[in-house]
């Protein structure tokens, strides 16, 4: 689970709802950490605050037996 930021969403009727979501992380990170299985990139973790900082997003990749990329999941 990524660290989250609490935001308020304007419901348009004068009220607000709490919304918990990840930071809009494309372009907001200052450090990334890659994990490989052989030559296949299997995970990229995006952080704010350097290598020991807060995780703001993760990409997880899966491959078939021939090393073809099958899925990319953002969390």
PDB file of N, CA, C, O and CB in Angstrom:
ATOM      1  N   UNK A   1       0.846  -1.174   0.000  1.00  0.00           N
ATOM      2  CA  UNK A   1       0.000   0.000   0.000  1.00  0.00           C
ATOM      3  C   UNK A   1       0.886   1.228   0.000  1.00  0.00           C
ATOM      4  O   UNK A   1       1.852   1.304   0.759  1.00  0.00           O
ATOM      5  CB  UNK A   1      -0.960   0.002   1.212  1.00  0.00           C
ATOM      6  N   UNK A   2       0.567   2.173  -0.833  1.00  0.00           N
ATOM      7  CA  UNK A   2       1.343   3.406  -0.879  1.00  0.00           C
ATOM      8  C   UNK A   2       0.876   4.352   0.207  1.00  0.00           C
ATOM      9  O   UNK A   2      -0.259   4.271   0.677  1.00  0.00           O
ATOM     10  CB  UNK A   2       1.230   4.072  -2.255  1.00  0.00           C
ATOM     11  N   UNK A   3       1.771   5.257   0.601  1.00  0.00           N
ATOM     12  CA  UNK A   3       1.363   6.309   1.510  1.00  0.00           C
ATOM     13  C   UNK A   3       0.360   7.195   0.787  1.00  0.00           C
ATOM     14  O   UNK A   3       0.439   7.361  -0.430  1.00  0.00           O
ATOM     15  CB  UNK A   3       2.584   7.131   2.012  1.00  0.00           C
ATOM     16  N   UNK A   4      -0.578   7.759   1.525  1.00  0.00           N
ATOM     17  CA  UNK A   4      -1.669   8.495   0.900  1.00  0.00           C
ATOM     18  C   UNK A   4      -1.730   9.921   1.406  1.00  0.00           C
ATOM     19  O   UNK A   4      -1.163  10.255   2.446  1.00  0.00           O
ATOM     20  CB  UNK A   4      -2.992   7.798   1.153  1.00  0.00           C
ATOM     21  N   UNK A   5      -2.422  10.749   0.658  1.00  0.00           N
ATOM     22  CA  UNK A   5      -2.664  12.132   1.013  1.00  0.00           C
ATOM     23  C   UNK A   5      -4.160  12.329   1.116  1.00  0.00           C
ATOM     24  O   UNK A   5      -4.909  11.888   0.245  1.00  0.00           O
ATOM     25  CB  UNK A   5      -2.036  13.107  -0.018  1.00  0.00           C
ATOM     26  N   UNK A   6      -4.604  12.993   2.185  1.00  0.00           N
ATOM     27  CA  UNK A   6      -6.027  13.256   2.367  1.00  0.00           C
ATOM     28  C   UNK A   6      -6.364  14.566   1.675  1.00  0.00           C
ATOM     29  O   UNK A   6      -5.689  15.575   1.877  1.00  0.00           O
ATOM     30  CB  UNK A   6      -6.408  13.306   3.878  1.00  0.00           C
ATOM     31  N   UNK A   7      -7.399  14.547   0.867  1.00  0.00           N
ATOM     32  CA  UNK A   7      -7.839  15.718   0.121  1.00  0.00           C
ATOM     33  C   UNK A   7      -9.325  15.925   0.365  1.00  0.00           C
ATOM     34  O   UNK A   7     -10.018  15.011   0.813  1.00  0.00           O
ATOM     35  CB  UNK A   7      -7.542  15.562  -1.397  1.00  0.00           C
ATOM     36  N   UNK A   8      -9.812  17.115   0.073  1.00  0.00           N
ATOM     37  CA  UNK A   8     -11.239  17.391   0.136  1.00  0.00           C
ATOM     38  C   UNK A   8     -11.779  17.497  -1.275  1.00  0.00           C
ATOM     39  O   UNK A   8     -11.166  18.125  -2.139  1.00  0.00           O
ATOM     40  CB  UNK A   8     -11.527  18.683   0.937  1.00  0.00           C
ATOM     41  N   UNK A   9     -12.920  16.887  -1.505  1.00  0.00           N
ATOM     42  CA  UNK A   9     -13.564  16.939  -2.807  1.00  0.00           C
ATOM     43  C   UNK A   9     -14.830  17.774  -2.682  1.00  0.00           C
ATOM     44  O   UNK A   9     -15.691  17.488  -1.850  1.00  0.00           O
ATOM     45  CB  UNK A   9     -13.881  15.510  -3.339  1.00  0.00           C
ATOM     46  N   UNK A  10     -14.941  18.808  -3.514  1.00  0.00           N
ATOM     47  CA  UNK A  10     -16.134  19.647  -3.543  1.00  0.00           C
ATOM     48  C   UNK A  10     -17.248  18.860  -4.212  1.00  0.00           C
ATOM     49  O   UNK A  10     -17.132  18.485  -5.378  1.00  0.00           O
ATOM     50  CB  UNK A  10     -15.870  20.995  -4.289  1.00  0.00           C
ATOM     51  N   UNK A  11     -18.327  18.609  -3.480  1.00  0.00           N
ATOM     52  CA  UNK A  11     -19.434  17.827  -4.024  1.00  0.00           C
ATOM     53  C   UNK A  11     -20.395  18.671  -4.855  1.00  0.00           C
ATOM     54  O   UNK A  11     -21.342  18.139  -5.435  1.00  0.00           O
ATOM     55  CB  UNK A  11     -20.188  17.159  -2.902  1.00  0.00           C
ATOM     56  N   UNK A  12     -20.160  19.989  -4.917  1.00  0.00           N
ATOM     57  CA  UNK A  12     -20.970  20.852  -5.768  1.00  0.00           C
ATOM     58  C   UNK A  12     -22.240  21.373  -5.113  1.00  0.00           C
ATOM     59  O   UNK A  12     -22.945  22.193  -5.701  1.00  0.00           O
ATOM     60  CB  UNK A  12     -21.332  20.123  -6.997  1.00  0.00           C
ATOM     61  N   UNK A  13     -22.536  20.915  -3.917  1.00  0.00           N
ATOM     62  CA  UNK A  13     -23.746  21.373  -3.235  1.00  0.00           C
ATOM     63  C   UNK A  13     -23.408  22.129  -1.949  1.00  0.00           C
ATOM     64  O   UNK A  13     -24.240  22.241  -1.049  1.00  0.00           O
ATOM     65  CB  UNK A  13     -24.658  20.184  -2.921  1.00  0.00           C
ATOM     66  N   UNK A  14     -22.185  22.642  -1.874  1.00  0.00           N
ATOM     67  CA  UNK A  14     -21.746  23.362  -0.689  1.00  0.00           C
ATOM     68  C   UNK A  14     -21.111  22.455   0.354  1.00  0.00           C
ATOM     69  O   UNK A  14     -20.678  22.929   1.404  1.00  0.00           O
ATOM     70  CB  UNK A  14     -22.903  24.090  -0.083  1.00  0.00           C
ATOM     71  N   UNK A  15     -21.052  21.159   0.079  1.00  0.00           N
ATOM     72  CA  UNK A  15     -20.434  20.230   1.032  1.00  0.00           C
ATOM     73  C   UNK A  15     -19.180  19.617   0.414  1.00  0.00           C
ATOM     74  O   UNK A  15     -18.953  19.672  -0.794  1.00  0.00           O
ATOM     75  CB  UNK A  15     -21.436  19.113   1.450  1.00  0.00           C
ATOM     76  N   UNK A  16     -18.388  19.038   1.292  1.00  0.00           N
ATOM     77  CA  UNK A  16     -17.132  18.441   0.871  1.00  0.00           C
ATOM     78  C   UNK A  16     -17.026  17.028   1.425  1.00  0.00           C
ATOM     79  O   UNK A  16     -17.577  16.726   2.483  1.00  0.00           O
ATOM     80  CB  UNK A  16     -15.935  19.297   1.330  1.00  0.00           C
ATOM     81  N   UNK A  17     -16.319  16.166   0.709  1.00  0.00           N
ATOM     82  CA  UNK A  17     -16.082  14.795   1.158  1.00  0.00           C
ATOM     83  C   UNK A  17     -14.582  14.590   1.286  1.00  0.00           C
ATOM     84  O   UNK A  17     -13.802  15.128   0.500  1.00  0.00           O
ATOM     85  CB  UNK A  17     -16.711  13.752   0.173  1.00  0.00           C
ATOM     86  N   UNK A  18     -14.187  13.813   2.274  1.00  0.00           N
ATOM     87  CA  UNK A  18     -12.783  13.433   2.403  1.00  0.00           C
ATOM     88  C   UNK A  18     -12.458  12.411   1.329  1.00  0.00           C
ATOM     89  O   UNK A  18     -13.203  11.452   1.128  1.00  0.00           O
ATOM     90  CB  UNK A  18     -12.475  12.867   3.821  1.00  0.00           C
ATOM     91  N   UNK A  19     -11.365  12.614   0.652  1.00  0.00           N
ATOM     92  CA  UNK A  19     -10.907  11.681  -0.376  1.00  0.00           C
ATOM     93  C   UNK A  19      -9.466  11.328  -0.044  1.00  0.00           C
ATOM     94  O   UNK A  19      -8.637  12.215   0.157  1.00  0.00           O
ATOM     95  CB  UNK A  19     -11.033  12.294  -1.830  1.00  0.00           C
ATOM     96  N   UNK A  20      -9.172  10.057   0.013  1.00  0.00           N
ATOM     97  CA  UNK A  20      -7.802   9.620   0.249  1.00  0.00           C
ATOM     98  C   UNK A  20      -7.276   9.059  -1.061  1.00  0.00           C
ATOM     99  O   UNK A  20      -7.844   8.120  -1.619  1.00  0.00           O
ATOM    100  CB  UNK A  20      -7.719   8.556   1.405  1.00  0.00           C
ATOM    101  N   UNK A  21      -6.201   9.632  -1.540  1.00  0.00           N
ATOM    102  CA  UNK A  21      -5.638   9.167  -2.805  1.00  0.00           C
ATOM    103  C   UNK A  21      -4.132   9.335  -2.773  1.00  0.00           C
ATOM    104  O   UNK A  21      -3.595  10.067  -1.942  1.00  0.00           O
ATOM    105  CB  UNK A  21      -6.248   9.933  -4.003  1.00  0.00           C
ATOM    106  N   UNK A  22      -3.466   8.663  -3.669  1.00  0.00           N
ATOM    107  CA  UNK A  22      -2.024   8.829  -3.766  1.00  0.00           C
ATOM    108  C   UNK A  22      -1.729  10.179  -4.380  1.00  0.00           C
ATOM    109  O   UNK A  22      -2.558  10.750  -5.088  1.00  0.00           O
ATOM    110  CB  UNK A  22      -1.381   7.695  -4.596  1.00  0.00           C
ATOM    111  N   UNK A  23      -0.553  10.678  -4.105  1.00  0.00           N
ATOM    112  CA  UNK A  23      -0.098  11.923  -4.703  1.00  0.00           C
ATOM    113  C   UNK A  23      -0.110  11.755  -6.215  1.00  0.00           C
ATOM    114  O   UNK A  23       0.114  10.657  -6.724  1.00  0.00           O
ATOM    115  CB  UNK A  23       1.322  12.317  -4.189  1.00  0.00           C
ATOM    116  N   UNK A  24      -0.370  12.832  -6.924  1.00  0.00           N
ATOM    117  CA  UNK A  24      -0.299  12.780  -8.385  1.00  0.00           C
ATOM    118  C   UNK A  24       1.164  12.587  -8.763  1.00  0.00           C
ATOM    119  O   UNK A  24       1.843  13.544  -9.134  1.00  0.00           O
ATOM    120  CB  UNK A  24      -0.898  14.086  -9.048  1.00  0.00           C
ATOM    121  N   UNK A  25       1.649  11.355  -8.670  1.00  0.00           N
ATOM    122  CA  UNK A  25       3.074  11.087  -8.645  1.00  0.00           C
ATOM    123  C   UNK A  25       3.836  11.159  -9.949  1.00  0.00           C
ATOM    124  O   UNK A  25       5.061  11.269  -9.889  1.00  0.00           O
ATOM    125  CB  UNK A  25       3.270   9.803  -8.105  1.00  0.00           C
ATOM    126  N   UNK A  26       3.225  11.108 -11.128  1.00  0.00           N
ATOM    127  CA  UNK A  26       4.076  11.295 -12.309  1.00  0.00           C
ATOM    128  C   UNK A  26       4.682  12.705 -12.299  1.00  0.00           C
ATOM    129  O   UNK A  26       3.964  13.689 -12.471  1.00  0.00           O
ATOM    130  CB  UNK A  26       3.261  11.060 -13.619  1.00  0.00           C
ATOM    131  N   UNK A  27       5.979  12.800 -12.101  1.00  0.00           N
ATOM    132  CA  UNK A  27       6.658  14.090 -12.071  1.00  0.00           C
ATOM    133  C   UNK A  27       6.822  14.671 -10.686  1.00  0.00           C
ATOM    134  O   UNK A  27       7.475  15.705 -10.544  1.00  0.00           O
ATOM    135  CB  UNK A  27       5.923  15.053 -12.909  1.00  0.00           C
ATOM    136  N   UNK A  28       6.257  14.051  -9.644  1.00  0.00           N
ATOM    137  CA  UNK A  28       6.346  14.572  -8.287  1.00  0.00           C
ATOM    138  C   UNK A  28       7.394  13.835  -7.453  1.00  0.00           C
ATOM    139  O   UNK A  28       7.588  14.177  -6.287  1.00  0.00           O
ATOM    140  CB  UNK A  28       4.994  14.481  -7.611  1.00  0.00           C
ATOM    141  N   UNK A  29       8.059  12.856  -8.004  1.00  0.00           N
ATOM    142  CA  UNK A  29       9.012  12.036  -7.258  1.00  0.00           C
ATOM    143  C   UNK A  29      10.418  12.576  -7.443  1.00  0.00           C
ATOM    144  O   UNK A  29      10.703  13.279  -8.412  1.00  0.00           O
ATOM    145  CB  UNK A  29       8.939  10.565  -7.705  1.00  0.00           C
ATOM    146  N   UNK A  30      11.305  12.236  -6.495  1.00  0.00           N
ATOM    147  CA  UNK A  30      12.704  12.615  -6.635  1.00  0.00           C
ATOM    148  C   UNK A  30      13.646  11.421  -6.503  1.00  0.00           C
ATOM    149  O   UNK A  30      14.867  11.575  -6.520  1.00  0.00           O
ATOM    150  CB  UNK A  30      13.058  13.661  -5.603  1.00  0.00           C
ATOM    151  N   UNK A  31      13.057  10.218  -6.372  1.00  0.00           N
ATOM    152  CA  UNK A  31      13.872   9.004  -6.274  1.00  0.00           C
ATOM    153  C   UNK A  31      13.033   7.837  -6.775  1.00  0.00           C
ATOM    154  O   UNK A  31      11.840   7.755  -6.482  1.00  0.00           O
ATOM    155  CB  UNK A  31      14.367   8.755  -4.801  1.00  0.00           C
ATOM    156  N   UNK A  32      13.649   6.938  -7.526  1.00  0.00           N
ATOM    157  CA  UNK A  32      12.957   5.707  -7.907  1.00  0.00           C
ATOM    158  C   UNK A  32      13.861   4.519  -7.696  1.00  0.00           C
ATOM    159  O   UNK A  32      15.085   4.610  -7.798  1.00  0.00           O
ATOM    160  CB  UNK A  32      12.489   5.765  -9.364  1.00  0.00           C
ATOM    161  N   UNK A  33      13.226   3.403  -7.400  1.00  0.00           N
ATOM    162  CA  UNK A  33      13.937   2.169  -7.084  1.00  0.00           C
ATOM    163  C   UNK A  33      13.405   1.068  -8.001  1.00  0.00           C
ATOM    164  O   UNK A  33      12.208   0.778  -7.988  1.00  0.00           O
ATOM    165  CB  UNK A  33      13.766   1.782  -5.570  1.00  0.00           C
ATOM    166  N   UNK A  34      14.283   0.454  -8.796  1.00  0.00           N
ATOM    167  CA  UNK A  34      13.885  -0.595  -9.732  1.00  0.00           C
ATOM    168  C   UNK A  34      14.270  -1.973  -9.207  1.00  0.00           C
ATOM    169  O   UNK A  34      15.324  -2.153  -8.597  1.00  0.00           O
ATOM    170  CB  UNK A  34      14.525  -0.359 -11.103  1.00  0.00           C
ATOM    171  N   UNK A  35      13.383  -2.950  -9.459  1.00  0.00           N
ATOM    172  CA  UNK A  35      13.645  -4.348  -9.114  1.00  0.00           C
ATOM    173  C   UNK A  35      13.564  -5.166 -10.396  1.00  0.00           C
ATOM    174  O   UNK A  35      12.669  -4.964 -11.218  1.00  0.00           O
ATOM    175  CB  UNK A  35      12.629  -4.880  -8.034  1.00  0.00           C
ATOM    176  N   UNK A  36      14.503  -6.089 -10.559  1.00  0.00           N
ATOM    177  CA  UNK A  36      14.572  -6.917 -11.763  1.00  0.00           C
ATOM    178  C   UNK A  36      14.498  -8.396 -11.415  1.00  0.00           C
ATOM    179  O   UNK A  36      14.911  -8.819 -10.335  1.00  0.00           O
ATOM    180  CB  UNK A  36      15.857  -6.626 -12.540  1.00  0.00           C
ATOM    181  N   UNK A  37      13.962  -9.176 -12.355  1.00  0.00           N
ATOM    182  CA  UNK A  37      14.060 -10.628 -12.330  1.00  0.00           C
ATOM    183  C   UNK A  37      14.791 -10.986 -13.612  1.00  0.00           C
ATOM    184  O   UNK A  37      14.214 -10.941 -14.698  1.00  0.00           O
ATOM    185  CB  UNK A  37      12.630 -11.344 -12.220  1.00  0.00           C
ATOM    186  N   UNK A  38      16.056 -11.340 -13.484  1.00  0.00           N
ATOM    187  CA  UNK A  38      16.876 -11.506 -14.692  1.00  0.00           C
ATOM    188  C   UNK A  38      17.032 -10.149 -15.352  1.00  0.00           C
ATOM    189  O   UNK A  38      17.495  -9.197 -14.722  1.00  0.00           O
ATOM    190  CB  UNK A  38      16.238 -12.539 -15.684  1.00  0.00           C
ATOM    191  N   UNK A  39      16.649 -10.057 -16.615  1.00  0.00           N
ATOM    192  CA  UNK A  39      16.720  -8.765 -17.315  1.00  0.00           C
ATOM    193  C   UNK A  39      15.375  -8.050 -17.355  1.00  0.00           C
ATOM    194  O   UNK A  39      15.275  -6.960 -17.918  1.00  0.00           O
ATOM    195  CB  UNK A  39      17.227  -8.968 -18.732  1.00  0.00           C
ATOM    196  N   UNK A  40      14.339  -8.648 -16.768  1.00  0.00           N
ATOM    197  CA  UNK A  40      12.999  -8.044 -16.789  1.00  0.00           C
ATOM    198  C   UNK A  40      12.794  -7.117 -15.596  1.00  0.00           C
ATOM    199  O   UNK A  40      12.987  -7.510 -14.446  1.00  0.00           O
ATOM    200  CB  UNK A  40      11.918  -9.136 -16.794  1.00  0.00           C
ATOM    201  N   UNK A  41      12.405  -5.893 -15.886  1.00  0.00           N
ATOM    202  CA  UNK A  41      12.030  -4.947 -14.842  1.00  0.00           C
ATOM    203  C   UNK A  41      10.692  -5.384 -14.271  1.00  0.00           C
ATOM    204  O   UNK A  41       9.706  -5.454 -15.006  1.00  0.00           O
ATOM    205  CB  UNK A  41      11.961  -3.483 -15.390  1.00  0.00           C
ATOM    206  N   UNK A  42      10.632  -5.682 -12.971  1.00  0.00           N
ATOM    207  CA  UNK A  42       9.403  -6.202 -12.369  1.00  0.00           C
ATOM    208  C   UNK A  42       8.699  -5.200 -11.464  1.00  0.00           C
ATOM    209  O   UNK A  42       7.500  -5.325 -11.215  1.00  0.00           O
ATOM    210  CB  UNK A  42       9.711  -7.441 -11.584  1.00  0.00           C
ATOM    211  N   UNK A  43       9.435  -4.205 -10.970  1.00  0.00           N
ATOM    212  CA  UNK A  43       8.797  -3.214 -10.107  1.00  0.00           C
ATOM    213  C   UNK A  43       9.596  -1.918 -10.100  1.00  0.00           C
ATOM    214  O   UNK A  43      10.827  -1.934 -10.091  1.00  0.00           O
ATOM    215  CB  UNK A  43       8.649  -3.756  -8.677  1.00  0.00           C
ATOM    216  N   UNK A  44       8.879  -0.794 -10.104  1.00  0.00           N
ATOM    217  CA  UNK A  44       9.480   0.517  -9.907  1.00  0.00           C
ATOM    218  C   UNK A  44       8.723   1.191  -8.779  1.00  0.00           C
ATOM    219  O   UNK A  44       7.499   1.312  -8.823  1.00  0.00           O
ATOM    220  CB  UNK A  44       9.447   1.380 -11.219  1.00  0.00           C
ATOM    221  N   UNK A  45       9.462   1.627  -7.767  1.00  0.00           N
ATOM    222  CA  UNK A  45       8.875   2.317  -6.619  1.00  0.00           C
ATOM    223  C   UNK A  45       9.298   3.779  -6.702  1.00  0.00           C
ATOM    224  O   UNK A  45      10.487   4.080  -6.805  1.00  0.00           O
ATOM    225  CB  UNK A  45       9.324   1.665  -5.253  1.00  0.00           C
ATOM    226  N   UNK A  46       8.317   4.693  -6.657  1.00  0.00           N
ATOM    227  CA  UNK A  46       8.549   6.129  -6.712  1.00  0.00           C
ATOM    228  C   UNK A  46       8.459   6.707  -5.310  1.00  0.00           C
ATOM    229  O   UNK A  46       7.539   6.385  -4.558  1.00  0.00           O
ATOM    230  CB  UNK A  46       7.537   6.819  -7.654  1.00  0.00           C
ATOM    231  N   UNK A  47       9.442   7.585  -4.947  1.00  0.00           N
ATOM    232  CA  UNK A  47       9.487   8.146  -3.602  1.00  0.00           C
ATOM    233  C   UNK A  47       9.720   9.653  -3.644  1.00  0.00           C
ATOM    234  O   UNK A  47      10.274  10.192  -4.603  1.00  0.00           O
ATOM    235  CB  UNK A  47      10.583   7.466  -2.778  1.00  0.00           C
ATOM    236  N   UNK A  48       9.284  10.308  -2.589  1.00  0.00           N
ATOM    237  CA  UNK A  48       9.612  11.705  -2.321  1.00  0.00           C
ATOM    238  C   UNK A  48      10.489  11.703  -1.077  1.00  0.00           C
ATOM    239  O   UNK A  48      10.135  11.100  -0.063  1.00  0.00           O
ATOM    240  CB  UNK A  48       8.311  12.599  -2.127  1.00  0.00           C
ATOM    241  N   UNK A  49      11.634  12.378  -1.152  1.00  0.00           N
ATOM    242  CA  UNK A  49      12.515  12.463   0.001  1.00  0.00           C
ATOM    243  C   UNK A  49      13.715  11.549  -0.085  1.00  0.00           C
ATOM    244  O   UNK A  49      14.307  11.212   0.940  1.00  0.00           O
ATOM    245  CB  UNK A  49      11.756  12.155   1.232  1.00  0.00           C
ATOM    246  N   UNK A  50      14.085  11.143  -1.281  1.00  0.00           N
ATOM    247  CA  UNK A  50      15.260  10.313  -1.453  1.00  0.00           C
ATOM    248  C   UNK A  50      15.005   8.840  -1.198  1.00  0.00           C
ATOM    249  O   UNK A  50      13.857   8.403  -1.115  1.00  0.00           O
ATOM    250  CB  UNK A  50      16.336  10.788  -0.557  1.00  0.00           C
ATOM    251  N   UNK A  51      16.084   8.077  -1.073  1.00  0.00           N
ATOM    252  CA  UNK A  51      15.963   6.625  -0.961  1.00  0.00           C
ATOM    253  C   UNK A  51      15.216   6.176   0.287  1.00  0.00           C
ATOM    254  O   UNK A  51      14.571   5.128   0.265  1.00  0.00           O
ATOM    255  CB  UNK A  51      17.326   6.003  -0.972  1.00  0.00           C
ATOM    256  N   UNK A  52      15.282   6.930   1.362  1.00  0.00           N
ATOM    257  CA  UNK A  52      14.565   6.580   2.586  1.00  0.00           C
ATOM    258  C   UNK A  52      13.258   7.322   2.735  1.00  0.00           C
ATOM    259  O   UNK A  52      12.652   7.317   3.806  1.00  0.00           O
ATOM    260  CB  UNK A  52      15.425   6.850   3.777  1.00  0.00           C
ATOM    261  N   UNK A  53      12.820   7.962   1.664  1.00  0.00           N
ATOM    262  CA  UNK A  53      11.632   8.807   1.723  1.00  0.00           C
ATOM    263  C   UNK A  53      10.317   8.050   1.680  1.00  0.00           C
ATOM    264  O   UNK A  53      10.262   6.833   1.861  1.00  0.00           O
ATOM    265  CB  UNK A  53      11.662   9.771   0.609  1.00  0.00           C
ATOM    266  N   UNK A  54       9.267   8.807   1.436  1.00  0.00           N
ATOM    267  CA  UNK A  54       7.903   8.298   1.411  1.00  0.00           C
ATOM    268  C   UNK A  54       7.569   7.722   0.043  1.00  0.00           C
ATOM    269  O   UNK A  54       7.794   8.369  -0.980  1.00  0.00           O
ATOM    270  CB  UNK A  54       6.910   9.403   1.778  1.00  0.00           C
ATOM    271  N   UNK A  55       7.034   6.511   0.026  1.00  0.00           N
ATOM    272  CA  UNK A  55       6.587   5.888  -1.228  1.00  0.00           C
ATOM    273  C   UNK A  55       5.301   6.581  -1.669  1.00  0.00           C
ATOM    274  O   UNK A  55       4.344   6.685  -0.902  1.00  0.00           O
ATOM    275  CB  UNK A  55       6.362   4.336  -1.054  1.00  0.00           C
ATOM    276  N   UNK A  56       5.293   7.052  -2.917  1.00  0.00           N
ATOM    277  CA  UNK A  56       4.089   7.704  -3.435  1.00  0.00           C
ATOM    278  C   UNK A  56       3.435   6.916  -4.560  1.00  0.00           C
ATOM    279  O   UNK A  56       2.320   7.236  -4.972  1.00  0.00           O
ATOM    280  CB  UNK A  56       4.424   9.093  -3.922  1.00  0.00           C
ATOM    281  N   UNK A  57       4.109   5.899  -5.056  1.00  0.00           N
ATOM    282  CA  UNK A  57       3.516   5.088  -6.116  1.00  0.00           C
ATOM    283  C   UNK A  57       4.410   3.927  -6.496  1.00  0.00           C
ATOM    284  O   UNK A  57       5.621   3.945  -6.279  1.00  0.00           O
ATOM    285  CB  UNK A  57       3.232   5.938  -7.336  1.00  0.00           C
ATOM    286  N   UNK A  58       3.776   2.917  -7.070  1.00  0.00           N
ATOM    287  CA  UNK A  58       4.494   1.719  -7.488  1.00  0.00           C
ATOM    288  C   UNK A  58       3.957   1.246  -8.833  1.00  0.00           C
ATOM    289  O   UNK A  58       2.748   1.250  -9.062  1.00  0.00           O
ATOM    290  CB  UNK A  58       4.369   0.600  -6.426  1.00  0.00           C
ATOM    291  N   UNK A  59       4.841   0.846  -9.703  1.00  0.00           N
ATOM    292  CA  UNK A  59       4.479   0.143 -10.930  1.00  0.00           C
ATOM    293  C   UNK A  59       4.975  -1.291 -10.796  1.00  0.00           C
ATOM    294  O   UNK A  59       6.131  -1.524 -10.446  1.00  0.00           O
ATOM    295  CB  UNK A  59       5.085   0.844 -12.204  1.00  0.00           C
ATOM    296  N   UNK A  60       4.099  -2.246 -11.075  1.00  0.00           N
ATOM    297  CA  UNK A  60       4.470  -3.660 -11.035  1.00  0.00           C
ATOM    298  C   UNK A  60       4.232  -4.261 -12.416  1.00  0.00           C
ATOM    299  O   UNK A  60       3.143  -4.131 -12.974  1.00  0.00           O
ATOM    300  CB  UNK A  60       3.658  -4.430  -9.941  1.00  0.00           C
ATOM    301  N   UNK A  61       5.246  -4.917 -12.964  1.00  0.00           N
ATOM    302  CA  UNK A  61       5.177  -5.491 -14.298  1.00  0.00           C
ATOM    303  C   UNK A  61       5.220  -7.010 -14.226  1.00  0.00           C
ATOM    304  O   UNK A  61       5.938  -7.586 -13.407  1.00  0.00           O
ATOM    305  CB  UNK A  61       6.321  -4.964 -15.171  1.00  0.00           C
ATOM    306  N   UNK A  62       4.436  -7.657 -15.101  1.00  0.00           N
ATOM    307  CA  UNK A  62       4.485  -9.118 -15.215  1.00  0.00           C
ATOM    308  C   UNK A  62       4.837  -9.485 -16.652  1.00  0.00           C
ATOM    309  O   UNK A  62       4.594  -8.722 -17.587  1.00  0.00           O
ATOM    310  CB  UNK A  62       3.124  -9.768 -14.792  1.00  0.00           C
ATOM    311  N   UNK A  63       5.420 -10.683 -16.802  1.00  0.00           N
ATOM    312  CA  UNK A  63       5.907 -11.145 -18.095  1.00  0.00           C
ATOM    313  C   UNK A  63       5.462 -12.586 -18.339  1.00  0.00           C
ATOM    314  O   UNK A  63       5.176 -13.325 -17.397  1.00  0.00           O
ATOM    315  CB  UNK A  63       7.447 -11.033 -18.169  1.00  0.00           C
ATOM    316  N   UNK A  64       5.407 -12.975 -19.609  1.00  0.00           N
ATOM    317  CA  UNK A  64       5.132 -14.382 -19.923  1.00  0.00           C
ATOM    318  C   UNK A  64       6.456 -15.155 -19.950  1.00  0.00           C
ATOM    319  O   UNK A  64       7.517 -14.590 -19.682  1.00  0.00           O
ATOM    320  CB  UNK A  64       4.379 -14.517 -21.297  1.00  0.00           C
ATOM    321  N   UNK A  65       6.383 -16.433 -20.272  1.00  0.00           N
ATOM    322  CA  UNK A  65       7.570 -17.303 -20.261  1.00  0.00           C
ATOM    323  C   UNK A  65       8.634 -16.876 -21.273  1.00  0.00           C
ATOM    324  O   UNK A  65       9.801 -17.243 -21.136  1.00  0.00           O
ATOM    325  CB  UNK A  65       7.159 -18.735 -20.541  1.00  0.00           C
ATOM    326  N   UNK A  66       8.236 -16.101 -22.289  1.00  0.00           N
ATOM    327  CA  UNK A  66       9.184 -15.619 -23.298  1.00  0.00           C
ATOM    328  C   UNK A  66       9.690 -14.211 -23.009  1.00  0.00           C
ATOM    329  O   UNK A  66      10.313 -13.578 -23.862  1.00  0.00           O
ATOM    330  CB  UNK A  66       8.539 -15.650 -24.663  1.00  0.00           C
ATOM    331  N   UNK A  67       9.418 -13.726 -21.798  1.00  0.00           N
ATOM    332  CA  UNK A  67       9.842 -12.385 -21.355  1.00  0.00           C
ATOM    333  C   UNK A  67       9.123 -11.251 -22.062  1.00  0.00           C
ATOM    334  O   UNK A  67       9.634 -10.132 -22.117  1.00  0.00           O
ATOM    335  CB  UNK A  67      11.318 -12.225 -21.563  1.00  0.00           C
ATOM    336  N   UNK A  68       7.937 -11.527 -22.606  1.00  0.00           N
ATOM    337  CA  UNK A  68       7.113 -10.466 -23.181  1.00  0.00           C
ATOM    338  C   UNK A  68       6.316  -9.817 -22.058  1.00  0.00           C
ATOM    339  O   UNK A  68       5.736 -10.505 -21.219  1.00  0.00           O
ATOM    340  CB  UNK A  68       6.164 -11.019 -24.297  1.00  0.00           C
ATOM    341  N   UNK A  69       6.293  -8.496 -22.049  1.00  0.00           N
ATOM    342  CA  UNK A  69       5.550  -7.767 -21.034  1.00  0.00           C
ATOM    343  C   UNK A  69       4.058  -8.059 -21.176  1.00  0.00           C
ATOM    344  O   UNK A  69       3.494  -7.916 -22.261  1.00  0.00           O
ATOM    345  CB  UNK A  69       5.823  -6.251 -21.140  1.00  0.00           C
ATOM    346  N   UNK A  70       3.422  -8.468 -20.080  1.00  0.00           N
ATOM    347  CA  UNK A  70       1.993  -8.779 -20.082  1.00  0.00           C
ATOM    348  C   UNK A  70       1.172  -7.673 -19.440  1.00  0.00           C
ATOM    349  O   UNK A  70       0.192  -7.207 -20.021  1.00  0.00           O
ATOM    350  CB  UNK A  70       1.741 -10.090 -19.361  1.00  0.00           C
ATOM    351  N   UNK A  71       1.568  -7.248 -18.238  1.00  0.00           N
ATOM    352  CA  UNK A  71       0.772  -6.247 -17.524  1.00  0.00           C
ATOM    353  C   UNK A  71       1.670  -5.235 -16.837  1.00  0.00           C
ATOM    354  O   UNK A  71       2.818  -5.518 -16.493  1.00  0.00           O
ATOM    355  CB  UNK A  71      -0.144  -6.918 -16.497  1.00  0.00           C
ATOM    356  N   UNK A  72       1.110  -4.040 -16.647  1.00  0.00           N
ATOM    357  CA  UNK A  72       1.717  -3.004 -15.832  1.00  0.00           C
ATOM    358  C   UNK A  72       0.597  -2.515 -14.914  1.00  0.00           C
ATOM    359  O   UNK A  72      -0.448  -2.062 -15.380  1.00  0.00           O
ATOM    360  CB  UNK A  72       2.345  -1.825 -16.713  1.00  0.00           C
ATOM    361  N   UNK A  73       0.830  -2.611 -13.608  1.00  0.00           N
ATOM    362  CA  UNK A  73      -0.178  -2.201 -12.635  1.00  0.00           C
ATOM    363  C   UNK A  73       0.368  -1.051 -11.812  1.00  0.00           C
ATOM    364  O   UNK A  73       1.462  -1.123 -11.254  1.00  0.00           O
ATOM    365  CB  UNK A  73      -0.591  -3.383 -11.721  1.00  0.00           C
ATOM    366  N   UNK A  74      -0.422   0.012 -11.751  1.00  0.00           N
ATOM    367  CA  UNK A  74      -0.047   1.191 -10.958  1.00  0.00           C
ATOM    368  C   UNK A  74      -0.779   1.129  -9.634  1.00  0.00           C
ATOM    369  O   UNK A  74      -1.989   0.910  -9.596  1.00  0.00           O
ATOM    370  CB  UNK A  74      -0.376   2.522 -11.713  1.00  0.00           C
ATOM    371  N   UNK A  75      -0.056   1.320  -8.562  1.00  0.00           N
ATOM    372  CA  UNK A  75      -0.697   1.372  -7.246  1.00  0.00           C
ATOM    373  C   UNK A  75      -0.042   2.444  -6.405  1.00  0.00           C
ATOM    374  O   UNK A  75      -0.433   2.653  -5.257  1.00  0.00           O
ATOM    375  CB  UNK A  75      -0.618   0.005  -6.532  1.00  0.00           C
TER     376      UNK A  75
END
